[in-house]
Amino acid sequence: MSEETLFTKIINGNIPAEILFEDDHCICIRDINPQAPTHVLVIPRKPLPRLVDATEDDKALLGHLMLKVGEIARELGIERAFRVVINNGESAGQTVFHLHLHILGNTTFDEGSLGIS
């Protein structure tokens, strides 16, 4: 990737964000345009544009992200019911081309009610 994404700039400390968690592999921030009462993003430090761009070499990273989703959900008190969303591509609603996982909780989800990017 030649151009830094919004998330790369946040990871590098160039843009402020409410960071809830970080480790060597990812960060978790509050979404600035929440689609649910609890809406956070888990973002890998490695700048993968989309999920389909991951390779066999990214298997451990993807597993780490999913485990962190569970840990973060427990920390936020939403472990009994939450949704994890990954948008892949512009037609699927992806607006920032740096892989990120949405964790949404504390709401009732209706089919088709979320416009998440």
HELIX and SHEET records of a PDB file:
HELIX    1   1 LEU A    6  ILE A   11  1                                   6    
HELIX    2   2 LEU A   51  ASP A   53  5                                   3    
HELIX    3   3 GLU A   56  ASP A   58  5                                   3    
HELIX    4   4 LYS A   59  LEU A   76  1                                  18    
HELIX    5   5 GLU A   90  ALA A   92  5                                   3    
SHEET    1   A 5 ILE A  19  GLU A  22  0                                        
SHEET    2   A 5 CYS A  26  ARG A  30 -1                                        
SHEET    3   A 5 THR A  38  PRO A  44 -1                                        
SHEET    4   A 5 LEU A 101  GLY A 105 -1                                        
SHEET    5   A 5 PHE A  82  VAL A  85 -1                                        
END                                                                             
